[in-house]
Amino acid sequence: MADTKLFDDVTDKRVLNKLIPIGSPHYVQMQALVIDIIGLVPDAEIDLLCSAPLANASFRGIDCTEVIQQIIGQGRTGEWAVTYMLLIFYQAYGAVDSGSDAWRFMSGYLKIMFMITARQDKHFAKIDKLGVRIRMALRPADPQRDILNELIRIHDQCDNLSSCLSSIRKYEISVKQEEATGKAANQYLASKVGQIRLAYEVVINNKAFIGKTYDKSAKRSKKAQSVVNTTTVIDGEPLQKKLFSTKQSRKSTNVATAENIADDNTPPLLDNNFKPIKQIAKSSELQQWKLKSSYQHASRNQFHFPTNHRQLSVTGYQMLFSMLWQRFMKEHMKSRTGYAVLLLSLLSGLSIDNIIDDWQRGRSQRQYFVYDRTRKVSSIAITIDVTTNTRSHLLAHRQSYGSVFKRALPEVLQIMLEDKVAVSLDDVKLAINEVKNQLNLPALSAQYIESGLFVVIKNGLSKPLHADILTGVDVKHSSPLYYTSIKTADLEQTYIKAVALLSAYCDDEKKASLIDECSVSMNGHKSHVGSDMVLETSTCQQFFEQLAMSAESYNERLNHSIERYTAQFNSYSVWLWHTIMIQTGIRPVKHAPGLLNQLDFKRRLLWVSDKEERHGQSDGRLIPLSQFLAAAIQNYIDYIKQFAAIYNPICPETPYPLDAILQSEQSLIQIYQKNPKGFIGITPSRVRYELQDFFSHQDNWLRHQLRSMLTERVSDYLICTLYGHEHPDQEFTHPMSSSSINQLHQLSPHLDAIANDLCLKQIEVRLYG
């Protein structure tokens, strides 16, 4: 540890002025409190302050609530982080007391902050993070409270900060292991503990500041994400335009930008870089033909149809896998790498370039072939790039345990991956040529092999969604991945079946060995992976139960004032809005579900237009109504007729627009607002305002919830139809589609079953008494 006994009064004052800046609220009193709190617990290794503690230092005379509001209002939470933290801590634990375990912990915590500030380097940025960790931990129901309680316990049991550091390290490892295995819900606590542990290491081990470095590829990737390419068809010719994304208004939506882009504007399959030679440069017809041909060609290849000539049949992949495995087992260790890369590509669905790049790294730096230090095994890890849920009050109630799915590898390939190897691309090409000649496949190339696992799962097992997940398809090219929380057991079974199908041409002993080795579960206690927005079914049940209770709570209590009528009306409208979301999966756009004439109760269909439409696609789409939802909407229509009869004579200046709603001139679901007074069509922002502190989540979370509950219940193409996630030219209502409306109605009983699973009930709202 660096010598910390050489501080003088000048250093003390300089550090205190940086921790508690001059001009901050009650800065003289707060500086005295810092001196007093640091002096609560003597440390033989650290003797920081020459300034004598003040006996009368206390929080007396400080209006904590007012000062906290002042700090937040002026946007000084970072600059005045220590003041903010101490005020919150005082509100939670009372007056400073040397006998309090909490304040004895704070004594050590402030010592760490003091020493970091005294260094006068870029580590000072950690002061704000340390303050945030304590403030967040003291919020109601925040999972970081466990971290604070453990830190208080550690400081109580340890004699000095050095021994505290070793205990914090053990705690971090324990939390990280529990989150990684799924033993505990992943609430991102390990990274928070890591921030605190690093601050202690800076002081105790005198760590120098090391800034992050970014390579060129990371910069290119970051830059590329800020540009959205879209294709516009002008005079029958698709032309590309670039949209530079800007920060979206958080007032209108709180849905992640990337998720909206992937959902509404799928990236075009064609980059319009066609440059004809000078002799034909002016031939617009030729350019148009070339562009259209390239677009259709890329579109066909993306779907991996069984007739695609750029891939093998399932039987072809079985023969290829068997031949590769035989050659791999016969070759010497030095000659195996080329065959190992091809086998890894067939088993993982990853590109050969990604496999070579990953293999050349150390085990701790690998992205795809990760090493489990506890079990001493390597596995394939695929990360689904979903929107991260950072709402602390929801972390413990999420259904998914992260977005990383791992699967086992054969033992001989694990042995090959133990060391980093500089794989030559020439060895891979040589292996491809040898297999090509032996199997008499003159067109065999790396592209055929890379698409092998996808083709086997999609065409052989008829699991397109599983194929996207297991082969690491980018969410930008498969919107359902953003919304699906899926059982790890189902993915593991699909992988085992795929291995069994691939190894069908191997001898029985080798086939049984491969299936057995690839059947090992690598995901621990993780029951689901995928969307971070999906909540546990029990939590969703409680949410709808509370909404129903809120609407029904006004029954027989409406004789006090007209405000109770409008409050009941808003509660009922909010309940119906959420019910429609969970029963249709539509996007939470303004005024959803739209006008009354968009509903056909006889045929039980809803027409919606909640996204930008592609060229050549009919406007909007049809969604089947469940019996439960149809009854709920009809009950609501009966209610608003009674509501208008009571409300409009009492408040003629702000009438409820019943006639306009029934004539489909205004949206079906309205909300009453007080400023300005009147009724407006429901919007996600108004719903958030009505819920306020009761519940906060991403606007489209029920879209995630329904997608996950429908998965494995019905065919995936029907779910994509419901969500508007079909690929271009593959739409359910495409003019050349052979699908019928009766197929769409197959969803209705499953939607009713989901309503039953969530314990939804038709609420009884009465307007009398």
C-alpha positions in Angstrom: 0.0 0.0 0.0 1.2 3.5 -0.8 2.4 5.6 2.2 -0.7 7.5 3.4 0.7 9.1 6.5 2.3 12.1 4.8 -0.8 14.3 4.4 -0.8 17.8 5.8 -3.5 20.4 6.4 -3.0 21.9 2.9 -3.6 18.5 1.2 -6.5 17.8 3.5 -8.1 21.1 2.5 -7.5 20.6 -1.2 -9.0 17.2 -1.2 -12.0 18.2 0.9 -12.7 21.2 -1.5 -12.7 18.7 -4.4 -15.0 16.2 -2.6 -17.3 18.9 -1.2 -16.8 21.9 -3.6 -17.0 25.4 -2.2 -20.4 26.8 -3.0 -22.2 23.4 -2.7 -25.1 23.3 -0.2 -23.8 23.6 3.4 -20.2 22.9 2.2 -18.6 24.0 5.5 -20.8 21.7 7.6 -20.5 18.8 5.1 -16.7 19.1 5.1 -16.7 18.9 8.9 -18.9 15.9 8.7 -16.6 14.1 6.3 -13.7 14.7 8.7 -15.8 13.4 11.6 -17.0 10.3 9.8 -13.5 9.3 8.5 -12.3 9.6 12.1 -14.9 7.2 13.4 -12.8 4.1 12.7 -9.0 4.3 13.1 -7.0 2.3 10.6 -3.3 1.4 11.4 -2.5 1.5 7.7 -4.3 4.8 6.8 -4.1 8.0 8.8 -5.4 10.6 6.4 -6.5 13.7 8.1 -4.4 16.1 10.1 -7.5 18.2 10.6 -9.0 17.6 14.0 -12.5 16.1 14.0 -15.2 18.5 15.2 -17.1 17.3 18.2 -20.3 19.1 17.1 -20.3 18.0 13.5 -23.8 16.8 12.6 -26.6 17.1 10.0 -28.6 19.3 12.3 -30.1 22.3 10.5 -29.9 20.7 7.1 -33.2 20.1 5.3 -32.1 16.9 3.5 -35.1 16.7 1.2 -34.8 20.3 0.1 -31.0 20.0 -0.5 -31.5 16.8 -2.5 -34.1 18.4 -4.7 -31.7 21.3 -5.2 -28.9 19.0 -6.2 -31.1 17.2 -8.7 -32.7 20.3 -10.0 -29.4 22.0 -10.8 -28.0 18.8 -12.4 -25.1 18.6 -10.0 -25.5 15.0 -8.9 -21.9 14.2 -10.2 -20.2 17.3 -8.9 -21.8 17.2 -5.5 -21.9 13.3 -5.4 -20.5 13.0 -1.8 -23.0 15.5 -0.4 -25.8 13.8 -2.2 -24.7 10.4 -0.9 -24.2 11.4 2.7 -27.7 13.1 2.9 -29.4 9.9 1.5 -27.3 7.8 3.9 -28.3 10.0 6.8 -32.0 9.7 5.9 -31.7 5.9 5.9 -29.5 5.3 9.0 -29.9 8.4 11.2 -27.3 10.4 13.1 -23.6 9.7 12.9 -22.8 7.1 15.5 -19.5 5.3 16.1 -21.4 2.3 17.4 -23.4 1.9 14.1 -22.2 -0.7 11.7 -23.5 1.4 8.8 -21.6 4.5 9.8 -18.5 2.5 10.5 -18.7 1.2 6.9 -19.2 4.8 5.6 -16.0 5.7 7.4 -14.0 3.3 5.4 -15.9 4.1 2.2 -15.1 7.8 2.6 -11.4 6.9 3.2 -11.4 5.2 -0.2 -13.0 8.3 -1.8 -10.5 10.6 0.0 -7.5 8.7 -1.2 -8.7 8.5 -4.8 -9.3 12.2 -4.8 -5.8 12.9 -3.4 -4.2 11.0 -6.4 -5.2 13.9 -8.7 -5.6 11.5 -11.7 -8.5 10.3 -13.9 -9.5 7.8 -11.2 -11.5 10.7 -9.7 -14.4 9.8 -12.0 -14.9 6.8 -9.7 -16.1 9.1 -6.9 -19.4 9.7 -8.8 -19.8 5.9 -9.4 -19.2 5.1 -5.8 -21.8 7.6 -4.7 -24.3 6.2 -7.3 -23.9 2.7 -5.9 -24.9 3.9 -2.4 -27.8 6.0 -3.6 -29.2 3.3 -5.7 -28.9 0.7 -2.9 -31.0 2.9 -0.7 -33.9 3.2 -3.1 -36.9 1.1 -2.3 -36.8 -2.4 -3.6 -33.5 -1.9 -5.4 -31.5 -5.1 -5.7 -28.3 -3.2 -5.0 -29.4 -3.1 -1.4 -27.9 -6.6 -1.1 -24.5 -5.1 -2.0 -24.7 -2.4 0.6 -25.7 -4.9 3.3 -22.8 -7.2 2.4 -20.3 -4.2 2.4 -21.6 -3.2 5.9 -21.1 -6.8 7.1 -17.6 -7.0 5.5 -16.4 -3.8 7.1 -17.8 -4.9 10.5 -15.8 -8.2 10.4 -12.5 -6.8 9.0 -9.9 -4.8 10.9 -8.7 -2.7 8.0 -9.4 -1.9 4.3 -6.8 -4.4 3.0 -8.7 -7.3 4.5 -12.0 -5.7 3.3 -10.6 -5.9 -0.3 -10.1 -9.6 -0.2 -13.6 -10.2 1.2 -15.1 -7.9 -1.5 -13.2 -10.0 -4.2 -14.7 -13.2 -2.8 -18.1 -11.7 -2.8 -17.8 -10.5 -6.4 -16.7 -13.9 -7.6 -19.7 -15.5 -5.7 -22.2 -13.1 -7.2 -20.7 -13.5 -10.7 -20.8 -17.3 -10.5 -24.5 -17.3 -9.3 -25.5 -14.9 -12.2 -23.5 -16.9 -14.8 -25.1 -20.2 -13.9 -28.6 -18.9 -13.4 -28.6 -19.9 -9.7 -29.7 -16.3 -9.0 -31.5 -13.9 -11.4 -29.0 -11.8 -13.3 -29.5 -8.4 -11.8 -26.1 -7.1 -13.0 -24.9 -7.0 -9.4 -21.5 -8.5 -10.2 -20.5 -5.5 -12.4 -21.6 -3.1 -9.7 -19.5 -5.0 -7.0 -16.7 -4.9 -9.5 -16.8 -1.1 -9.6 -16.5 -0.9 -5.9 -13.7 -3.6 -5.8 -11.7 -1.6 -8.4 -11.9 1.5 -6.3 -10.5 -0.3 -3.3 -7.7 -1.8 -5.4 -6.8 1.7 -6.7 -6.1 2.8 -3.1 -4.7 -0.4 -1.6 -2.7 -1.6 -4.5 -1.9 1.9 -5.9 -3.2 1.0 -9.4 -2.4 3.4 -12.2 -5.2 4.6 -14.5 -5.6 2.7 -17.7 -8.0 4.1 -20.3 -10.0 2.1 -22.7 -8.6 1.6 -26.2 -10.8 1.0 -29.3 -9.6 -0.7 -32.4 -10.6 0.5 -35.9 -13.3 -2.2 -36.3 -15.0 -1.0 -33.1 -15.0 2.5 -34.4 -16.4 1.5 -37.7 -19.1 -0.6 -36.0 -20.1 2.3 -33.8 -20.1 4.7 -36.7 -22.2 2.3 -38.8 -24.9 2.0 -36.2 -25.6 5.7 -36.5 -26.7 5.4 -40.2 -29.8 3.6 -41.3 -30.0 2.4 -44.9 -33.5 2.2 -46.4 -34.6 1.5 -50.0 -37.1 3.6 -51.8 -38.7 2.5 -55.1 -38.9 5.2 -57.6 -40.4 4.5 -61.1 -40.0 0.8 -60.3 -36.3 1.1 -59.5 -35.1 0.6 -55.9 -32.8 3.4 -54.8 -31.0 3.6 -51.5 -31.2 6.5 -49.1 -29.3 7.0 -45.9 -31.0 8.1 -42.7 -28.8 9.5 -40.0 -30.5 8.6 -36.7 -31.1 11.2 -34.1 -32.1 10.9 -30.5 -35.8 10.1 -30.4 -38.2 11.9 -28.2 -38.6 10.1 -25.0 -42.0 11.8 -24.4 -43.6 9.8 -27.3 -42.0 6.5 -26.7 -39.6 4.7 -24.4 -38.9 1.8 -26.8 -35.2 1.3 -27.6 -34.2 3.0 -30.9 -32.5 -0.1 -32.2 -35.5 -2.3 -31.5 -37.8 0.1 -33.4 -35.5 0.2 -36.4 -35.2 -3.6 -36.5 -39.0 -3.9 -36.1 -40.2 -1.4 -38.6 -37.4 -0.8 -41.1 -35.6 -4.1 -41.8 -32.2 -3.3 -43.4 -32.4 -3.6 -47.2 -30.8 -6.7 -48.8 -29.3 -4.6 -51.6 -26.6 -1.9 -51.4 -27.1 0.2 -54.5 -23.4 0.4 -55.6 -24.0 -0.8 -59.2 -21.6 1.1 -61.5 -22.0 0.0 -65.2 -19.2 0.5 -67.7 -19.2 3.8 -69.7 -20.6 2.3 -72.8 -23.9 1.4 -71.1 -23.9 3.9 -68.2 -27.0 5.6 -69.6 -29.0 2.5 -70.0 -31.5 2.9 -67.2 -33.3 -0.3 -68.2 -30.2 -2.3 -67.8 -29.4 -0.7 -64.4 -33.0 -1.4 -63.3 -32.8 -5.0 -64.4 -29.5 -5.5 -62.7 -30.7 -4.0 -59.4 -33.9 -6.0 -59.5 -32.1 -9.2 -60.3 -29.5 -8.7 -57.5 -32.3 -7.9 -55.0 -34.3 -11.0 -55.9 -31.2 -13.1 -55.8 -30.2 -11.9 -52.3 -33.8 -12.3 -51.1 -34.0 -15.9 -52.3 -30.6 -16.9 -50.7 -31.6 -15.4 -47.4 -34.5 -17.8 -46.9 -32.4 -21.0 -47.5 -35.2 -22.7 -49.4 -34.6 -26.4 -50.0 -34.3 -25.7 -53.7 -31.5 -23.1 -53.2 -28.5 -24.1 -55.3 -26.1 -22.3 -53.0 -26.6 -24.9 -50.3 -26.6 -28.7 -50.0 -29.6 -30.9 -49.2 -29.9 -32.4 -45.7 -28.5 -35.7 -47.0 -25.6 -33.8 -48.6 -24.7 -32.2 -45.2 -24.9 -35.6 -43.5 -22.4 -37.0 -46.0 -20.2 -34.0 -45.7 -20.2 -34.2 -41.9 -19.3 -37.9 -41.9 -16.5 -37.4 -44.4 -15.1 -34.4 -42.4 -15.2 -36.3 -39.2 -13.4 -39.3 -40.7 -10.6 -37.1 -42.1 -10.3 -35.2 -38.9 -9.8 -38.4 -36.8 -7.3 -39.9 -39.3 -5.1 -36.9 -39.7 -2.1 -36.0 -37.5 -2.5 -33.2 -35.0 -0.8 -30.6 -37.2 -3.0 -31.4 -40.2 -6.2 -31.4 -38.2 -6.8 -27.7 -37.8 -8.4 -27.2 -41.3 -10.9 -30.0 -40.7 -11.5 -28.8 -37.1 -12.5 -25.4 -38.4 -15.0 -26.9 -40.9 -16.5 -29.2 -38.2 -16.8 -26.2 -35.8 -18.6 -24.2 -38.5 -21.0 -27.1 -39.1 -21.7 -27.5 -35.4 -21.9 -23.7 -34.5 -23.3 -22.1 -37.7 -20.6 -19.5 -37.5 -18.5 -18.2 -40.4 -15.1 -19.7 -41.0 -13.5 -16.3 -40.6 -15.1 -15.8 -37.1 -13.9 -19.3 -36.0 -10.3 -18.7 -37.1 -10.3 -15.2 -35.4 -11.7 -16.6 -32.2 -9.3 -19.6 -32.1 -6.3 -17.3 -32.4 -7.2 -15.6 -29.2 -6.6 -16.6 -25.6 -9.3 -18.5 -23.8 -10.3 -15.5 -21.7 -10.7 -13.3 -24.8 -12.9 -15.5 -26.9 -16.3 -14.5 -28.0 -17.8 -17.7 -29.3 -15.8 -20.6 -27.9 -15.8 -19.7 -24.3 -14.0 -21.5 -21.5 -15.7 -22.4 -18.2 -13.0 -22.4 -15.5 -15.2 -24.1 -13.0 -16.1 -27.1 -15.2 -12.9 -27.0 -17.2 -14.8 -27.2 -20.6 -15.2 -25.1 -23.7 -18.6 -24.5 -25.3 -20.2 -22.6 -28.1 -21.7 -19.3 -26.8 -24.2 -17.4 -28.9 -25.3 -13.9 -27.7 -28.7 -12.5 -28.8 -28.3 -8.8 -29.0 -31.5 -7.8 -27.3 -32.5 -4.6 -25.6 -31.1 -4.6 -22.1 -33.6 -4.1 -19.3 -32.0 -1.7 -16.7 -35.1 -1.1 -14.6 -33.9 -2.2 -11.2 -37.3 -2.9 -9.8 -37.9 -5.4 -12.6 -34.6 -7.3 -12.7 -35.7 -10.0 -10.3 -38.9 -10.5 -12.1 -37.6 -11.1 -15.6 -38.2 -14.5 -17.3 -34.9 -14.6 -19.2 -31.6 -15.3 -17.5 -29.5 -13.2 -19.9 -29.2 -13.4 -23.6 -26.3 -15.9 -23.9 -27.0 -19.5 -24.9 -24.3 -22.1 -24.6 -24.1 -25.6 -26.0 -21.6 -28.4 -25.7 -18.9 -29.5 -28.1 -17.4 -33.0 -28.8 -14.5 -33.6 -26.4 -11.9 -34.0 -29.2 -12.8 -30.5 -30.5 -12.6 -29.1 -26.9 -9.1 -30.5 -26.7 -8.2 -28.7 -29.9 -9.5 -25.4 -28.5 -7.5 -25.5 -25.3 -4.6 -23.6 -26.8 -4.7 -20.6 -29.2 -3.6 -21.6 -32.6 -2.7 -19.5 -35.6 -4.9 -21.2 -38.2 -3.9 -20.9 -41.8 -6.7 -20.2 -44.3 -4.8 -22.3 -46.8 -5.2 -25.3 -44.5 -9.0 -24.7 -44.5 -9.1 -24.4 -48.3 -7.0 -27.5 -48.7 -9.5 -29.5 -46.5 -12.4 -28.2 -48.5 -10.8 -29.2 -51.8 -10.0 -32.7 -50.5 -13.6 -33.3 -49.3 -14.9 -31.7 -52.5 -13.0 -34.3 -54.6 -13.9 -37.3 -52.5 -17.7 -36.4 -52.4 -17.7 -35.3 -56.0 -19.1 -31.9 -55.1 -17.4 -29.5 -57.5 -19.4 -26.4 -56.3 -18.6 -27.0 -52.6 -17.3 -23.8 -50.9 -17.0 -22.2 -47.5 -20.5 -20.6 -48.0 -22.1 -24.1 -48.3 -20.5 -25.2 -45.0 -21.3 -22.1 -43.1 -25.0 -22.4 -43.8 -25.1 -26.1 -42.9 -26.5 -25.9 -39.4 -29.1 -23.3 -40.4 -30.3 -25.5 -43.3 -30.4 -28.7 -41.1 -32.5 -26.9 -38.4 -34.7 -24.9 -40.7 -35.4 -27.4 -43.4 -34.7 -30.7 -41.6 -36.3 -29.9 -38.2 -38.7 -27.1 -39.3 -37.5 -24.8 -36.6 -36.8 -21.4 -38.3 -36.7 -19.4 -35.0 -34.3 -21.9 -33.4 -32.1 -21.8 -36.5 -31.8 -18.0 -36.2 -30.9 -18.3 -32.5 -28.5 -21.2 -32.7 -26.5 -19.8 -35.6 -26.3 -16.3 -34.2 -28.3 -14.5 -36.9 -28.2 -10.7 -36.3 -31.4 -9.4 -34.7 -31.5 -6.7 -37.5 -32.2 -9.6 -39.9 -34.6 -11.4 -37.6 -36.9 -9.2 -35.7 -38.5 -12.0 -33.7 -35.2 -12.4 -31.8 -35.8 -9.1 -30.1 -39.1 -10.2 -28.7 -38.7 -13.9 -27.8 -37.8 -15.3 -24.4 -37.4 -19.0 -25.0 -36.8 -22.1 -22.9 -33.2 -23.2 -22.9 -34.3 -26.8 -22.7 -36.1 -26.5 -26.1 -33.0 -25.0 -27.7 -30.8 -27.7 -26.2 -33.2 -30.4 -27.6 -33.1 -28.8 -31.0 -29.3 -28.8 -31.0 -29.2 -32.4 -30.0 -31.6 -33.4 -32.8 -29.5 -31.3 -35.2 -26.3 -33.2 -34.2 -28.2 -36.5 -34.5 -29.4 -35.5 -38.0 -25.9 -34.3 -39.1 -24.2 -37.5 -37.8 -26.7 -39.9 -39.4 -24.0 -41.2 -41.9 -21.4 -41.8 -39.1 -21.1 -45.3 -37.7 -23.4 -46.1 -34.8 -20.7 -45.9 -32.1 -19.4 -42.5 -33.2 -23.0 -41.2 -33.7 -24.0 -42.2 -30.1 -20.7 -40.7 -28.8 -21.3 -37.4 -30.5 -24.9 -37.1 -29.4 -23.9 -38.0 -25.8 -21.1 -35.4 -25.7 -23.3 -32.7 -27.3 -26.2 -33.4 -24.9 -24.4 -32.0 -21.8 -26.3 -28.9 -20.6 -24.0 -25.9 -20.4 -26.6 -23.3 -19.2 -26.8 -24.2 -15.5 -30.0 -23.1 -13.9 -31.0 -20.7 -16.7 -34.6 -21.7 -17.7 -35.0 -19.1 -20.4 -32.8 -16.9 -22.6 -33.7 -14.0 -24.9 -35.8 -10.9 -24.5 -35.0 -8.9 -21.4 -38.4 -7.3 -21.3 -40.5 -10.5 -20.7 -41.6 -10.9 -17.1 -42.4 -14.0 -15.2 -46.0 -15.1 -15.8 -46.8 -14.7 -12.1 -45.7 -11.0 -12.2 -47.8 -10.4 -15.3 -50.8 -12.0 -13.6 -50.4 -9.7 -10.6 -50.1 -6.7 -12.9 -53.4 -7.4 -14.7 -55.0 -8.2 -11.4 -54.1 -4.8 -10.0 -55.3 -3.0 -13.1 -58.7 -4.8 -12.8 -58.9 -4.0 -9.0 -58.2 -0.4 -9.8 -61.1 -0.1 -12.2 -63.5 -2.1 -10.0 -62.5 -0.2 -6.8 -64.8 2.8 -7.8 -67.9 0.6 -7.9 -70.5 2.0 -5.4 -68.2 4.9 -4.6 -69.1 7.4 -7.3 -71.5 9.7 -5.4 -68.8 12.1 -4.2 -67.8 14.0 -7.2 -67.5 13.8 -11.0 -63.8 13.3 -10.6 -64.5 9.8 -9.4 -66.3 9.1 -12.7 -63.4 10.3 -14.8 -60.9 8.4 -12.6 -62.9 5.2 -13.1 -63.1 5.9 -16.8 -59.4 6.3 -17.1 -58.7 3.1 -15.1 -61.1 1.1 -17.3 -59.5 2.6 -20.5 -56.0 1.7 -19.2 -57.0 -1.8 -18.4 -58.6 -2.3 -21.9 -55.5 -0.8 -23.6 -53.2 -3.3 -21.8 -55.6 -6.2 -22.5 -55.6 -5.3 -26.2 -51.8 -5.2 -26.2 -51.4 -8.7 -24.6 -54.1 -10.2 -26.9 -53.0 -8.8 -30.2 -49.3 -8.0 -30.0 -49.7 -4.7 -31.9 -47.2 -1.9 -31.5 -48.1 0.7 -28.9 -48.6 3.5 -31.4 -50.7 6.6 -30.8 -54.5 5.9 -30.6 -54.1 2.1 -30.8 -56.1 0.0 -31.4 -57.6 2.7 -33.7 -61.2 3.4 -34.8 -64.3 1.4 -34.1 -64.8 0.5 -37.8 -61.4 -1.3 -37.7 -63.1 -4.0 -35.6 -65.3 -6.7 -37.2 -67.0 -8.6 -34.3 -68.9 -10.9 -36.7 -65.7 -12.3 -38.3 -63.7 -11.5 -35.1 -60.9 -9.6 -36.9 -59.0 -6.3 -36.2 -57.4 -4.3 -39.0 -54.3 -2.4 -37.8 -51.7 -0.3 -39.5 -49.0 0.2 -36.9 -45.8 0.2 -39.0 -44.3 1.5 -42.2 -45.4 -0.6 -45.1 -43.1 -2.0 -47.7 -43.5 -1.4 -51.4 -46.0 -3.7 -53.0 -47.5 -4.7 -49.6 -51.1 -4.0 -48.8 -51.7 -1.4 -46.2 -52.0 -2.8 -42.6 -52.7 -6.3 -41.6 -55.5 -8.4 -40.1 -55.3 -9.7 -36.6 -57.7 -12.3 -35.2 -59.7 -11.5 -32.1 -60.0 -13.9 -29.2 -63.4 -14.5 -27.7 -62.1 -12.9 -24.5 -60.9 -9.7 -26.2 -64.1 -9.4 -28.4 -66.2 -9.6 -25.3 -64.0 -7.1 -23.4 -64.3 -4.5 -26.2 -68.1 -4.9 -26.5 -68.4 -4.5 -22.7 -66.4 -1.3 -23.0 -68.6 0.0 -25.7 -71.7 -0.6 -23.5 -69.9 1.2 -20.7 -69.0 4.3 -22.6 -72.6 4.7 -23.7 -73.7 4.8 -20.1 -70.8 7.0 -19.1 -71.7 9.6 -21.8 -75.3 9.6 -20.6 -74.2 10.5 -17.0 -71.1 12.7 -17.7 -72.2 14.9 -20.6 -75.2 16.6 -18.9 -73.0 17.4 -15.8 -70.0 18.7 -17.8 -71.3 20.1 -21.1 -68.1 22.2 -21.5 -65.9 19.1 -21.9 -68.3 16.5 -23.4 -67.3 12.9 -24.0 -67.3 12.5 -27.8 -69.5 9.4 -27.9 -71.1 10.1 -31.3 -67.7 10.7 -32.9 -66.4 7.4 -31.5 -69.4 5.4 -32.6 -69.1 6.9 -36.1 -65.4 6.1 -36.2 -64.3 9.7 -36.3 -62.2 9.5 -33.1 -60.2 6.7 -31.6 -62.2 4.1 -29.6 -60.2 4.4 -26.4 -60.0 7.9 -24.9 -58.3 9.3 -21.8 -59.6 12.2 -19.7 -56.9 14.8 -19.0 -57.0 17.7 -16.5 -54.7 20.1 -18.3 -56.2 21.1 -20.6 -59.5 19.5 -19.5 -61.1 17.2 -22.0 -60.8 13.8 -23.6 -58.0 12.8 -26.0 -57.1 9.6 -27.8 -55.0 7.2 -25.7 -51.3 7.2 -26.2 -48.4 5.3 -24.6 -47.2 8.5 -22.8 -50.7 9.0 -21.3 -50.7 5.4 -20.2 -47.3 5.9 -18.5 -48.7 9.0 -16.8 -51.8 7.1 -15.5 -49.6 4.3 -14.1 -46.9 6.6 -12.7 -45.2 5.0 -9.7 -47.4 1.9 -9.9 -45.5 0.3 -12.7 -42.9 1.4 -15.2 -41.7 -0.6 -18.2 -40.9 -0.3 -21.9 -44.1 0.7 -23.8 -44.1 -2.5 -25.9 -43.2 -5.0 -23.1 -46.5 -6.8 -23.6 -45.6 -7.3 -27.2 -42.5 -9.2 -25.9 -44.7 -11.0 -23.4 -47.2 -12.3 -25.9 -44.5 -13.3 -28.4 -42.8 -15.5 -25.8 -46.1 -17.0 -24.6 -47.0 -17.9 -28.2 -43.6 -19.5 -29.0 -43.8 -23.3 -29.3 -47.7 -23.1 -29.1 -48.3 -22.3 -32.8 -46.4 -22.3 -36.0 -43.8 -19.6 -36.2 -45.1 -18.2 -39.5 -48.5 -17.5 -37.9 -46.7 -15.5 -35.1 -44.7 -13.6 -37.7 -48.0 -12.8 -39.4 -49.6 -11.5 -36.2 -46.5 -9.3 -35.5 -45.9 -8.1 -39.1 -42.5 -9.8 -39.0 -42.7 -11.6 -42.4 -39.7 -11.2 -44.8 -40.3 -9.2 -47.9 -42.4 -11.0 -50.5 -43.2 -13.6 -47.8 -46.2 -11.8 -46.3 -49.3 -13.7 -45.3 -51.5 -11.4 -47.4 -49.1 -11.2 -50.4 -51.0 -11.4 -53.7 -49.2 -14.6 -54.6 -49.7 -16.1 -51.1 -51.6 -19.4 -50.8 -52.5 -18.7 -47.2 -56.2 -18.4 -46.2 -57.9 -16.3 -43.5 -58.9 -19.6 -41.8 -55.3 -20.3 -41.0 -55.1 -16.9 -39.3 -58.0 -17.8 -37.1 -56.0 -20.8 -35.7 -54.4 -18.2 -33.4 -57.7 -17.3 -31.7 -58.0 -20.3 -29.3 -54.3 -19.9 -28.3 -54.9 -16.2 -27.5 -57.8 -17.3 -25.3 -55.5 -19.8 -23.6 -53.0 -17.1 -22.9 -55.8 -15.0 -21.4 -56.6 -17.9 -19.2 -52.9 -18.5 -18.3 -52.7 -14.8 -17.1 -56.0 -15.2 -15.2 -57.6 -12.3 -17.1 -61.2 -11.8 -16.3 -64.0 -9.6 -17.6 -64.1 -6.7 -15.1 -67.4 -5.4 -13.8 -67.5 -1.6 -13.8 -70.8 -0.1 -12.5 -71.7 3.6 -13.0 -74.3 3.8 -10.3 -74.0 4.4 -6.5 
